Amino acid sequence: MRTRQKSYRDYGIGEEEKKKVFQFCQNPSESDRKIIMDAIEHVNPQIAEHLYISLTERKSYQEMFKKSYIPIPEKDFYGYRRKAMWAIYDMMRLCGMVK
């Protein structure tokens, strides 16, 4: 299955996990920023900056696209964002931040 077609469920992320990732990404500490960026760059280094902004500032593809070019279509972007959320959640588990 292509990344753009995978849902949160395909990554094993439910509503509770989504909330935890979004809370973690809001106002991150310096060490949290590193965890977030490492996870995002592993998913797609080409759009890592845009994914970081989308997750930490809760900006949509459309909001960011108005200000700067994003080199992939919107559907692909959100597919990579879901994958990035899975990678961040996985890093959170490895660091003992969630069970």
CNS distance restraints for C-alpha pairs under 8 A (distance, minus, plus):
assign (resid   1 and name CA) (resid   5 and name CA) 6.59 0.50 0.50
assign (resid   1 and name CA) (resid   6 and name CA) 6.86 0.50 0.50
assign (resid   2 and name CA) (resid   6 and name CA) 6.66 0.50 0.50
assign (resid   3 and name CA) (resid  76 and name CA) 7.32 0.50 0.50
assign (resid   3 and name CA) (resid  79 and name CA) 5.45 0.50 0.50
assign (resid   3 and name CA) (resid  80 and name CA) 6.62 0.50 0.50
assign (resid   3 and name CA) (resid  83 and name CA) 7.46 0.50 0.50
assign (resid   4 and name CA) (resid  75 and name CA) 6.17 0.50 0.50
assign (resid   4 and name CA) (resid  76 and name CA) 4.84 0.50 0.50
assign (resid   4 and name CA) (resid  77 and name CA) 7.66 0.50 0.50
assign (resid   4 and name CA) (resid  78 and name CA) 7.10 0.50 0.50
assign (resid   4 and name CA) (resid  79 and name CA) 4.12 0.50 0.50
assign (resid   4 and name CA) (resid  80 and name CA) 6.96 0.50 0.50
assign (resid   5 and name CA) (resid  79 and name CA) 6.72 0.50 0.50
assign (resid   6 and name CA) (resid  10 and name CA) 5.75 0.50 0.50
assign (resid   6 and name CA) (resid  11 and name CA) 7.51 0.50 0.50
assign (resid   6 and name CA) (resid  79 and name CA) 6.62 0.50 0.50
assign (resid   6 and name CA) (resid  82 and name CA) 7.98 0.50 0.50
assign (resid   7 and name CA) (resid  11 and name CA) 6.85 0.50 0.50
assign (resid   7 and name CA) (resid  79 and name CA) 7.71 0.50 0.50
assign (resid   7 and name CA) (resid  82 and name CA) 7.21 0.50 0.50
assign (resid   8 and name CA) (resid  12 and name CA) 6.31 0.50 0.50
assign (resid   8 and name CA) (resid  13 and name CA) 5.03 0.50 0.50
assign (resid   8 and name CA) (resid  14 and name CA) 6.71 0.50 0.50
assign (resid   8 and name CA) (resid  82 and name CA) 6.31 0.50 0.50
assign (resid   9 and name CA) (resid  13 and name CA) 5.42 0.50 0.50
assign (resid   9 and name CA) (resid  14 and name CA) 6.45 0.50 0.50
assign (resid  11 and name CA) (resid  83 and name CA) 7.42 0.50 0.50
assign (resid  11 and name CA) (resid  86 and name CA) 6.29 0.50 0.50
assign (resid  12 and name CA) (resid  86 and name CA) 8.00 0.50 0.50
assign (resid  13 and name CA) (resid  17 and name CA) 5.59 0.50 0.50
assign (resid  13 and name CA) (resid  18 and name CA) 6.51 0.50 0.50
assign (resid  13 and name CA) (resid  86 and name CA) 6.93 0.50 0.50
assign (resid  14 and name CA) (resid  18 and name CA) 6.25 0.50 0.50
assign (resid  15 and name CA) (resid  19 and name CA) 6.26 0.50 0.50
assign (resid  16 and name CA) (resid  20 and name CA) 6.36 0.50 0.50
assign (resid  17 and name CA) (resid  21 and name CA) 6.24 0.50 0.50
assign (resid  17 and name CA) (resid  89 and name CA) 7.38 0.50 0.50
assign (resid  18 and name CA) (resid  22 and name CA) 6.19 0.50 0.50
assign (resid  18 and name CA) (resid  85 and name CA) 7.53 0.50 0.50
assign (resid  19 and name CA) (resid  23 and name CA) 6.03 0.50 0.50
assign (resid  20 and name CA) (resid  24 and name CA) 6.03 0.50 0.50
assign (resid  21 and name CA) (resid  25 and name CA) 6.15 0.50 0.50
assign (resid  21 and name CA) (resid  85 and name CA) 6.55 0.50 0.50
assign (resid  21 and name CA) (resid  88 and name CA) 6.97 0.50 0.50
assign (resid  21 and name CA) (resid  89 and name CA) 6.13 0.50 0.50
assign (resid  22 and name CA) (resid  26 and name CA) 6.33 0.50 0.50
assign (resid  22 and name CA) (resid  55 and name CA) 6.79 0.50 0.50
assign (resid  22 and name CA) (resid  56 and name CA) 7.53 0.50 0.50
assign (resid  24 and name CA) (resid  28 and name CA) 6.56 0.50 0.50
assign (resid  24 and name CA) (resid  32 and name CA) 7.76 0.50 0.50
assign (resid  25 and name CA) (resid  32 and name CA) 7.81 0.50 0.50
assign (resid  25 and name CA) (resid  33 and name CA) 7.95 0.50 0.50
assign (resid  25 and name CA) (resid  36 and name CA) 7.38 0.50 0.50
assign (resid  25 and name CA) (resid  55 and name CA) 6.20 0.50 0.50
assign (resid  25 and name CA) (resid  56 and name CA) 4.90 0.50 0.50
assign (resid  26 and name CA) (resid  55 and name CA) 7.84 0.50 0.50
assign (resid  26 and name CA) (resid  56 and name CA) 5.21 0.50 0.50
assign (resid  26 and name CA) (resid  57 and name CA) 7.09 0.50 0.50
assign (resid  27 and name CA) (resid  56 and name CA) 7.16 0.50 0.50
assign (resid  28 and name CA) (resid  32 and name CA) 5.25 0.50 0.50
assign (resid  28 and name CA) (resid  33 and name CA) 5.72 0.50 0.50
assign (resid  28 and name CA) (resid  56 and name CA) 7.88 0.50 0.50
assign (resid  29 and name CA) (resid  33 and name CA) 6.11 0.50 0.50
assign (resid  30 and name CA) (resid  34 and name CA) 6.52 0.50 0.50
assign (resid  31 and name CA) (resid  35 and name CA) 6.47 0.50 0.50
assign (resid  32 and name CA) (resid  36 and name CA) 6.17 0.50 0.50
assign (resid  33 and name CA) (resid  37 and name CA) 6.02 0.50 0.50
assign (resid  34 and name CA) (resid  38 and name CA) 5.91 0.50 0.50
assign (resid  35 and name CA) (resid  39 and name CA) 6.20 0.50 0.50
assign (resid  35 and name CA) (resid  88 and name CA) 7.17 0.50 0.50
assign (resid  35 and name CA) (resid  91 and name CA) 6.94 0.50 0.50
assign (resid  36 and name CA) (resid  40 and name CA) 6.14 0.50 0.50
assign (resid  36 and name CA) (resid  52 and name CA) 7.45 0.50 0.50
assign (resid  36 and name CA) (resid  88 and name CA) 5.97 0.50 0.50
assign (resid  37 and name CA) (resid  41 and name CA) 5.87 0.50 0.50
assign (resid  37 and name CA) (resid  48 and name CA) 7.34 0.50 0.50
assign (resid  37 and name CA) (resid  52 and name CA) 6.91 0.50 0.50
assign (resid  38 and name CA) (resid  42 and name CA) 6.19 0.50 0.50
assign (resid  39 and name CA) (resid  43 and name CA) 6.52 0.50 0.50
assign (resid  39 and name CA) (resid  84 and name CA) 6.42 0.50 0.50
assign (resid  39 and name CA) (resid  87 and name CA) 5.37 0.50 0.50
assign (resid  39 and name CA) (resid  88 and name CA) 5.50 0.50 0.50
assign (resid  39 and name CA) (resid  91 and name CA) 7.22 0.50 0.50
assign (resid  40 and name CA) (resid  44 and name CA) 6.34 0.50 0.50
assign (resid  40 and name CA) (resid  45 and name CA) 7.05 0.50 0.50
assign (resid  40 and name CA) (resid  48 and name CA) 5.64 0.50 0.50
assign (resid  40 and name CA) (resid  51 and name CA) 6.99 0.50 0.50
assign (resid  40 and name CA) (resid  52 and name CA) 7.15 0.50 0.50
assign (resid  40 and name CA) (resid  84 and name CA) 5.31 0.50 0.50
assign (resid  40 and name CA) (resid  87 and name CA) 7.28 0.50 0.50
assign (resid  40 and name CA) (resid  88 and name CA) 7.50 0.50 0.50
assign (resid  41 and name CA) (resid  45 and name CA) 4.31 0.50 0.50
assign (resid  41 and name CA) (resid  46 and name CA) 7.94 0.50 0.50
assign (resid  41 and name CA) (resid  48 and name CA) 5.43 0.50 0.50
assign (resid  43 and name CA) (resid  80 and name CA) 6.97 0.50 0.50
assign (resid  43 and name CA) (resid  83 and name CA) 6.81 0.50 0.50
assign (resid  43 and name CA) (resid  84 and name CA) 5.94 0.50 0.50
assign (resid  43 and name CA) (resid  87 and name CA) 7.52 0.50 0.50
assign (resid  44 and name CA) (resid  48 and name CA) 5.98 0.50 0.50
assign (resid  44 and name CA) (resid  80 and name CA) 7.22 0.50 0.50
assign (resid  47 and name CA) (resid  51 and name CA) 6.23 0.50 0.50
assign (resid  47 and name CA) (resid  70 and name CA) 7.27 0.50 0.50
assign (resid  47 and name CA) (resid  71 and name CA) 7.59 0.50 0.50
assign (resid  48 and name CA) (resid  52 and name CA) 6.05 0.50 0.50
assign (resid  49 and name CA) (resid  53 and name CA) 6.32 0.50 0.50
assign (resid  50 and name CA) (resid  54 and name CA) 6.08 0.50 0.50
assign (resid  50 and name CA) (resid  64 and name CA) 7.55 0.50 0.50
assign (resid  50 and name CA) (resid  70 and name CA) 7.56 0.50 0.50
assign (resid  51 and name CA) (resid  55 and name CA) 6.14 0.50 0.50
assign (resid  51 and name CA) (resid  80 and name CA) 7.97 0.50 0.50
assign (resid  51 and name CA) (resid  81 and name CA) 6.21 0.50 0.50
assign (resid  51 and name CA) (resid  84 and name CA) 7.81 0.50 0.50
assign (resid  52 and name CA) (resid  56 and name CA) 5.95 0.50 0.50
assign (resid  53 and name CA) (resid  57 and name CA) 5.37 0.50 0.50
assign (resid  53 and name CA) (resid  58 and name CA) 7.02 0.50 0.50
assign (resid  53 and name CA) (resid  59 and name CA) 6.56 0.50 0.50
assign (resid  54 and name CA) (resid  58 and name CA) 4.85 0.50 0.50
assign (resid  54 and name CA) (resid  59 and name CA) 4.49 0.50 0.50
assign (resid  54 and name CA) (resid  60 and name CA) 6.07 0.50 0.50
assign (resid  54 and name CA) (resid  61 and name CA) 7.42 0.50 0.50
assign (resid  55 and name CA) (resid  59 and name CA) 7.20 0.50 0.50
assign (resid  55 and name CA) (resid  81 and name CA) 7.91 0.50 0.50
assign (resid  59 and name CA) (resid  63 and name CA) 6.21 0.50 0.50
assign (resid  59 and name CA) (resid  64 and name CA) 6.74 0.50 0.50
assign (resid  60 and name CA) (resid  64 and name CA) 6.40 0.50 0.50
assign (resid  61 and name CA) (resid  65 and name CA) 5.91 0.50 0.50
assign (resid  61 and name CA) (resid  74 and name CA) 6.35 0.50 0.50
assign (resid  61 and name CA) (resid  77 and name CA) 7.37 0.50 0.50
assign (resid  61 and name CA) (resid  78 and name CA) 7.96 0.50 0.50
assign (resid  62 and name CA) (resid  66 and name CA) 6.29 0.50 0.50
assign (resid  62 and name CA) (resid  74 and name CA) 7.98 0.50 0.50
assign (resid  63 and name CA) (resid  67 and name CA) 7.14 0.50 0.50
assign (resid  64 and name CA) (resid  68 and name CA) 6.08 0.50 0.50
assign (resid  64 and name CA) (resid  69 and name CA) 7.87 0.50 0.50
assign (resid  64 and name CA) (resid  70 and name CA) 7.89 0.50 0.50
assign (resid  65 and name CA) (resid  69 and name CA) 5.43 0.50 0.50
assign (resid  65 and name CA) (resid  70 and name CA) 6.04 0.50 0.50
assign (resid  72 and name CA) (resid  76 and name CA) 6.37 0.50 0.50
assign (resid  72 and name CA) (resid  77 and name CA) 6.41 0.50 0.50
assign (resid  73 and name CA) (resid  77 and name CA) 6.26 0.50 0.50
assign (resid  74 and name CA) (resid  78 and name CA) 6.35 0.50 0.50
assign (resid  75 and name CA) (resid  79 and name CA) 6.33 0.50 0.50
assign (resid  76 and name CA) (resid  80 and name CA) 6.27 0.50 0.50
assign (resid  77 and name CA) (resid  81 and name CA) 6.16 0.50 0.50
assign (resid  78 and name CA) (resid  82 and name CA) 6.18 0.50 0.50
assign (resid  79 and name CA) (resid  83 and name CA) 6.35 0.50 0.50
assign (resid  80 and name CA) (resid  84 and name CA) 5.96 0.50 0.50
assign (resid  81 and name CA) (resid  85 and name CA) 6.14 0.50 0.50
assign (resid  82 and name CA) (resid  86 and name CA) 6.37 0.50 0.50
assign (resid  83 and name CA) (resid  87 and name CA) 6.27 0.50 0.50
assign (resid  84 and name CA) (resid  88 and name CA) 6.06 0.50 0.50
assign (resid  85 and name CA) (resid  89 and name CA) 6.05 0.50 0.50
assign (resid  86 and name CA) (resid  90 and name CA) 6.08 0.50 0.50
assign (resid  87 and name CA) (resid  91 and name CA) 6.22 0.50 0.50
assign (resid  88 and name CA) (resid  92 and name CA) 6.13 0.50 0.50
assign (resid  89 and name CA) (resid  93 and name CA) 6.26 0.50 0.50
assign (resid  90 and name CA) (resid  94 and name CA) 6.26 0.50 0.50
assign (resid  91 and name CA) (resid  95 and name CA) 6.13 0.50 0.50
assign (resid  92 and name CA) (resid  96 and name CA) 6.22 0.50 0.50
assign (resid  92 and name CA) (resid  97 and name CA) 5.07 0.50 0.50
assign (resid  92 and name CA) (resid  98 and name CA) 6.08 0.50 0.50
assign (resid  93 and name CA) (resid  97 and name CA) 5.73 0.50 0.50
assign (resid  93 and name CA) (resid  98 and name CA) 5.11 0.50 0.50
assign (resid  93 and name CA) (resid  99 and name CA) 6.13 0.50 0.50
